[in-house]
Amino acid sequence: MEDPYAWMENLEDERVLGLVEEENKRFREFIGELSDELFPEVWEYYSMPTLYGAKLTEKGIIAMYKERDRQLIRWLGGDLIVDSKALEEELNDEVLLQGFTADEKGRSLAYSFSIGGADEGITRIVDLKTRGLIDEIRPSVWNVTFLGDGYYFSRFYRHGETPDGVKAPAVRLFWKDGSGERMVFGKGLGSGYFISLRKSTDGKTAMVTVTFGWNRAEIYVGPIDEPGMWEKAYSAEVPAEPIDVVDGKLYVLTREGKGLGKVITVEDGEVTEIIPEGKFPLEWAVIVDGKILAGRLVHASHRIGVYSLDGGKLDGMTFDLPGSVYPLDTDGKKALLRYESFTVPYRLYGFDGELNLIEGQEVEGDFRVEEDFAVSKDGTRVHYFLVKGTRDEKKAWVFGYGGFNIALTPRFFPQAIPFIKRGGTFAMANLRGGSEYGEEWHRAGMRENKGNVFDDFIAVLEKLKGKGYKVAA
């Protein structure tokens, strides 16, 4: 059967260009001045402060925010350290902060930024007491890990070749101190491999993860200050990441099995299952005060579980609104968690045995989040969220996505707030192809199964229409 729309594949076709212009004209006539009228209100919500990261130090918490048209790194509740606007004035170009870290004692800060939208940026290391520049690395590096009077970092070679003669693209891990820099890990690794380094919370052990796409992970451990002694402790043909090393045991979150996530320990080559796979995906885990704090996706929003180090369930926590919760940092005694929901740009929580709100931002008003399921063409139940205000005028704006193993979890949608305040309902559908229910859910929306994604979305639209809603997809 010939595809009657095959001509639309050619974006230079005059019929395509004409259709685009015609539709644009029709939309502009339909929308009129509404866009200009709504802009100040939408910008108000886009301008609400958003937290990107936070780091625990002995001198306090350092956090990175976006506020209106700038990004900032500052001591929590205190002095400003980095301002993207000041960097723009210095460099006479647009600057985007990409991330930061600091040493545990609060003496040094490393931050990276891009200039003018370029892929290759700059990493600067500054003295937090004097604010003086310690080092500047071009192009930018990542994974900076401070140790004594030096630091490790990962360098991605986009051009040329690595010190061991492997042509770009490739990644290598380096050590740098007053005597210069030297490559310490990654010899012989080719294109497609990535390296990340983390330090155990007691500061003694290096945990190095070598990944190849989404298909393979190898974890190396050893004394943090002796790279020559780092040895492979665990490998899997699935994604895996180290959690921590406690009393000689390496704790790992691995996707072995059905891909739903479980926690294991590795000691002297022996693997022990600590938290088994459950019905819902286990997304992350950290160790705090001798307990495992873990985040599990239950119908696309996070629940937190607290476990003993041998896997016994001790406690569980939920939130007032379905939300997304991820760890930002832990020092072994305390963890910092970032929470976000549809009307909550962020909340920063601390966990030290109990969950405590440190600070946050929320949209004022009465909102409620509901959850429901639609039944897809093949009988699969498809979960979706509904976000409503005080009025419900039976008009729904429906957003959905299913692909690339990406879960749609509750997040702040500033552009939806004016619509909700005017009586609209914002809906978000969790379609097959994402990671909401593990690897099987992901594969059910891939390749030859791609039609399921559209059937799922249609099912949600039809469910809402059946409830009397006018829908915009």
C-alpha positions in Angstrom: 0.0 0.0 0.0 1.4 3.3 -1.0 1.8 6.0 1.7 -0.3 9.0 0.7 1.8 11.2 3.0 5.3 10.1 1.8 5.8 13.6 0.2 5.9 15.1 3.7 9.2 13.4 4.3 10.9 15.9 2.1 11.2 19.1 4.1 12.1 21.1 1.0 9.0 20.1 -0.9 7.0 23.1 -1.9 3.8 21.4 -0.7 5.4 20.9 2.7 6.6 24.5 2.9 3.1 25.8 1.8 1.4 23.6 4.4 3.6 24.9 7.2 3.0 28.5 6.2 -0.7 27.9 5.9 -1.0 26.3 9.3 1.2 29.0 10.9 -1.1 31.7 9.5 -4.2 29.9 10.7 -2.7 29.5 14.2 -1.7 33.2 14.4 -5.1 34.3 13.4 -6.7 32.0 15.9 -4.4 32.9 18.8 -4.6 36.6 18.2 -3.1 38.8 21.0 -3.4 36.0 23.7 0.3 35.1 23.5 1.4 38.6 24.3 -1.2 39.0 27.0 -0.1 35.7 28.7 3.6 36.2 28.5 4.1 38.3 31.7 2.2 35.8 33.7 4.0 32.8 32.2 7.4 34.5 32.7 6.6 35.0 36.3 6.4 31.3 36.8 9.4 30.6 34.6 11.3 33.0 36.7 10.7 31.3 40.0 14.0 30.1 41.5 14.9 26.5 40.7 17.5 24.4 42.4 19.9 22.4 40.2 22.4 21.0 42.7 23.6 21.1 46.3 26.8 19.9 48.0 27.5 19.2 51.7 30.7 20.7 53.2 32.0 21.1 56.7 31.3 24.9 56.4 27.7 24.5 55.1 25.8 23.7 52.0 26.7 25.1 48.6 23.8 25.2 46.1 23.3 26.1 42.4 20.1 27.9 41.3 18.5 29.4 38.2 16.8 32.7 39.1 15.0 34.6 36.3 17.7 35.2 33.6 20.7 34.1 35.5 22.3 31.1 37.3 24.0 31.4 40.7 26.2 29.3 43.0 26.0 30.4 46.6 26.3 29.3 50.2 22.9 28.3 51.3 21.3 31.3 53.0 24.6 33.2 52.5 27.2 34.7 50.2 27.1 34.5 46.4 30.1 32.6 44.9 29.4 32.5 41.1 27.0 34.6 39.0 26.5 33.8 35.4 25.7 37.4 34.6 29.1 38.5 36.0 30.8 35.9 33.9 28.9 37.2 30.8 30.2 40.7 31.5 33.7 39.3 31.9 33.7 37.2 28.7 31.3 39.4 26.7 29.2 36.4 25.6 26.3 34.3 26.8 27.3 31.9 29.6 25.5 28.7 30.8 26.7 27.1 34.1 26.9 23.4 33.6 27.6 22.1 37.1 29.8 22.4 40.2 31.3 20.4 43.1 33.3 21.3 46.2 35.7 19.6 48.6 34.3 18.2 51.8 36.1 20.8 54.0 34.6 23.7 52.0 37.9 25.1 50.8 37.7 24.7 47.0 35.0 24.9 44.4 35.1 23.6 40.8 32.5 24.8 38.3 32.1 24.5 34.6 30.3 26.7 32.1 29.8 26.9 28.3 30.2 30.1 26.3 27.9 31.1 23.5 26.2 27.7 23.4 29.5 25.9 22.5 29.9 22.2 23.4 33.4 22.9 24.8 33.5 25.2 27.8 35.7 26.1 30.7 36.3 24.6 34.2 37.4 26.9 36.9 38.7 26.0 40.4 38.5 28.7 43.0 39.6 29.2 46.6 36.3 29.6 48.6 38.0 31.7 51.3 39.8 34.2 49.0 37.7 33.7 45.9 41.0 33.6 44.0 41.4 31.4 40.9 43.4 28.3 41.5 43.1 26.7 38.1 41.4 27.1 34.7 41.0 24.1 32.3 40.0 24.5 28.7 38.0 22.8 27.3 35.9 22.0 30.4 36.3 18.7 32.3 34.0 16.9 34.6 34.0 14.5 37.5 36.3 16.7 39.6 37.1 14.9 42.8 39.2 16.7 45.4 41.8 14.9 47.5 44.3 16.6 49.7 46.2 19.2 47.6 45.0 17.9 44.2 42.1 16.5 42.4 41.0 13.9 39.8 39.0 14.8 36.7 37.7 13.2 33.5 38.6 14.6 30.2 36.6 13.9 27.0 38.6 14.1 23.9 36.6 15.4 21.0 39.6 15.9 18.8 43.0 14.4 18.3 44.0 11.5 20.5 44.5 10.5 24.1 47.9 10.3 25.8 47.9 6.5 25.2 47.3 7.1 21.4 43.6 6.3 21.1 41.9 8.5 18.5 39.0 10.7 19.7 36.2 10.5 20.8 37.4 8.9 24.0 37.5 9.6 27.8 40.4 9.4 30.3 40.8 10.0 34.0 43.6 12.3 35.3 45.2 13.4 38.5 46.4 17.0 38.9 48.4 18.7 41.7 51.2 21.2 42.0 53.5 19.0 40.0 51.2 18.9 36.9 48.7 16.4 35.6 49.0 12.7 34.6 46.6 10.1 33.2 45.7 7.5 35.8 42.9 5.4 34.3 41.3 4.4 31.0 44.3 3.2 29.0 43.2 1.5 25.8 39.5 2.3 26.1 38.0 3.2 22.8 35.0 5.2 21.6 31.7 4.7 23.3 33.2 4.1 26.8 32.6 6.6 29.6 34.3 6.8 33.0 33.0 8.3 36.2 34.7 8.5 39.6 33.1 8.7 43.0 34.6 8.7 46.4 33.2 6.5 49.2 31.6 8.5 52.0 34.4 7.7 54.4 36.8 9.2 51.8 39.0 6.1 51.6 37.9 4.3 48.5 37.6 5.2 44.8 34.6 3.8 42.9 35.2 4.0 39.2 32.4 3.0 36.8 33.2 2.3 33.1 30.1 2.2 31.0 29.6 1.3 27.3 26.3 3.0 26.2 23.4 1.5 28.1 24.6 -2.0 27.6 27.5 -2.7 30.0 29.0 -1.5 33.3 32.2 -2.4 35.1 33.0 -1.1 38.6 36.6 -0.7 39.8 37.5 -0.1 43.5 40.7 0.6 45.4 42.5 3.1 47.7 41.5 6.6 46.6 45.1 7.8 46.5 46.5 4.8 44.7 45.0 4.5 41.2 47.5 1.7 40.3 45.6 -0.5 42.8 42.1 0.0 41.5 40.7 -3.4 40.5 37.6 -4.6 38.8 35.1 -5.7 41.5 31.9 -6.1 39.5 30.7 -6.2 35.8 27.3 -6.7 34.2 25.8 -6.6 30.7 23.2 -4.0 32.1 23.4 -0.6 33.7 24.9 -0.6 37.2 26.3 2.0 39.6 28.2 2.0 42.8 26.4 3.2 45.9 29.1 3.2 48.6 31.8 1.0 50.3 31.0 0.2 53.9 33.2 -2.2 56.0 34.9 -3.5 52.9 31.6 -4.3 51.1 30.8 -2.6 47.8 27.1 -1.8 47.5 25.8 -1.7 43.9 22.5 -0.8 42.3 22.2 -3.1 39.3 19.6 -3.7 36.6 20.4 -7.4 36.4 17.3 -9.6 36.2 14.1 -8.0 34.8 15.7 -4.5 34.8 13.7 -3.2 37.7 16.8 -2.5 39.9 18.1 -4.2 43.0 20.8 -3.6 45.5 23.7 -6.1 45.9 26.9 -6.2 47.8 30.3 -7.5 46.5 33.0 -8.6 48.8 36.0 -10.7 47.8 34.2 -11.6 44.5 31.1 -12.8 46.3 27.8 -11.2 45.4 24.9 -11.0 47.9 21.5 -9.7 47.1 20.4 -7.1 49.7 17.2 -5.5 48.3 15.6 -7.7 45.6 13.7 -6.6 42.6 10.2 -5.5 43.3 7.0 -4.8 41.3 8.2 -1.2 40.7 11.6 0.2 39.6 14.2 0.9 42.2 15.8 4.1 40.7 18.5 5.2 43.2 20.0 4.4 46.6 22.4 6.1 49.0 23.8 5.0 52.4 23.2 7.4 55.3 24.0 6.8 59.0 24.2 3.0 58.5 21.0 2.8 56.6 20.1 2.4 52.9 17.9 5.2 51.6 16.3 4.2 48.3 13.9 5.8 45.8 11.3 3.6 44.0 9.0 4.7 41.1 5.4 3.7 42.0 3.1 4.6 39.1 5.5 7.2 37.9 6.1 9.1 41.2 8.7 8.4 43.9 8.4 6.7 47.2 11.3 6.5 49.6 12.2 3.4 51.5 14.6 3.1 54.4 16.4 -0.3 54.8 19.0 -1.8 57.1 22.4 -2.6 55.5 21.3 -6.2 55.1 18.1 -5.2 53.3 15.5 -5.2 56.0 12.7 -2.6 55.5 12.7 -0.1 58.3 10.5 2.7 57.1 8.8 4.4 54.1 8.0 7.9 53.2 5.6 9.6 50.8 4.9 13.3 50.1 1.8 15.5 50.1 1.8 15.6 46.2 3.1 12.9 43.9 6.6 14.0 43.0 10.1 13.3 41.7 12.8 12.8 44.4 16.5 12.4 43.7 19.6 12.5 46.0 22.0 15.5 45.4 24.7 14.6 47.9 25.6 12.5 50.9 28.5 12.5 53.3 27.5 9.2 55.0 25.8 11.1 57.9 23.4 13.2 56.0 21.8 13.2 52.6 20.4 16.1 50.5 17.3 15.3 48.4 15.7 17.3 45.7 11.9 17.1 45.4 9.8 18.5 42.5 6.1 18.4 41.5 3.7 20.0 39.1 3.3 23.1 41.2 6.5 22.9 43.1 9.7 24.1 41.4 11.7 22.4 44.1 12.1 21.5 47.7 15.5 20.7 49.3 15.2 18.1 52.0 17.9 16.8 54.4 17.8 13.2 55.7 19.8 12.2 58.8 17.4 9.5 60.1 14.5 11.8 59.6 13.3 13.9 56.6 13.5 17.7 57.2 12.6 20.4 54.8 15.5 22.9 54.4 14.0 25.3 51.8 11.8 25.4 48.7 9.6 27.2 46.2 5.9 26.6 45.6 3.2 28.2 43.4 0.6 29.9 45.6 -3.0 28.6 45.2 -5.1 25.5 45.7 -4.1 22.7 43.5 -4.7 19.0 43.5 -3.1 16.1 41.6 -5.2 13.1 40.7 -4.1 9.8 39.1 -6.0 7.4 36.9 -5.6 4.7 34.2 -6.8 4.3 30.7 -6.9 1.0 28.9 -4.9 0.8 25.6 -5.9 -1.0 22.5 -4.3 -4.3 23.6 -5.7 -4.1 27.1 -2.6 -2.5 28.8 -3.3 -0.1 31.6 -1.8 3.3 31.0 -1.3 5.6 34.0 -1.8 9.4 33.8 -1.8 12.4 36.1 -4.3 15.2 36.2 -3.4 18.6 37.7 -6.4 20.8 38.6 -7.1 24.1 40.4 -10.2 25.2 42.1 -12.3 25.1 38.9 -12.7 22.4 36.4 -14.1 23.6 33.1 -13.6 20.2 31.4 -10.8 21.4 29.1 -7.6 19.3 29.2 -4.2 19.9 27.9 -2.6 16.5 27.5 1.1 15.8 27.4 2.7 12.4 26.8 5.9 10.8 25.9 7.1 7.2 25.4 10.7 6.6 24.3 14.4 6.3 25.1 13.8 4.8 28.5 12.8 8.2 29.9 10.2 8.3 32.6 7.7 11.2 32.8 7.6 11.9 36.5 5.9 14.9 38.2 7.9 18.0 37.3 7.2 21.7 37.4 5.5 22.9 34.2 5.4 26.8 34.6 3.6 27.2 31.2 0.7 25.1 32.5 -0.1 27.2 35.6 -2.0 30.0 33.9 -4.1 27.4 32.1 -4.9 25.5 35.3 -5.7 28.8 37.2 -8.3 29.5 34.4 -10.1 26.3 35.0 -8.1 24.0 32.7 -6.8 20.6 33.6 -3.2 19.6 32.8 -2.8 15.9 32.1 0.5 13.9 31.7 0.4 10.4 30.3 3.0 7.7 31.0 3.3 5.8 27.7 5.1 2.7 26.9 8.7 3.3 25.7 9.7 5.1 29.0 11.1 3.6 32.1 8.1 4.0 34.4 7.7 0.3 34.9 11.1 -1.1 34.0 12.8 -2.6 31.0 9.7 -4.5 29.7 7.7 -1.3 29.6 10.6 0.4 27.7 10.9 -2.4 25.1 7.1 -2.4 24.7 7.4 1.0 23.0 10.5 0.4 20.9 11.0 -0.4 17.2 8.4 -2.8 16.0 6.3 -2.0 19.1 6.3 1.8 18.5 2.6 1.7 17.6 1.8 0.9 21.3 3.0 4.4 22.2 0.4 6.1 20.0 -2.3 3.6 21.1 -1.6 4.4 24.7 -1.8 8.2 24.1 -5.1 7.8 22.1 -6.5 5.7 25.0 -5.8 8.5 27.5 -7.3 11.1 25.2 -10.5 9.0 24.6 -10.8 8.4 28.4 -10.8 12.1 29.1 -13.2 12.8 26.2 -15.5 10.1 27.6 -15.4 12.1 30.9 -16.7 15.2 29.0 -13.3 16.9 28.5 -12.4 18.9 25.4 -8.8 17.8 24.8 -5.7 19.4 23.2 -3.0 16.9 22.6 
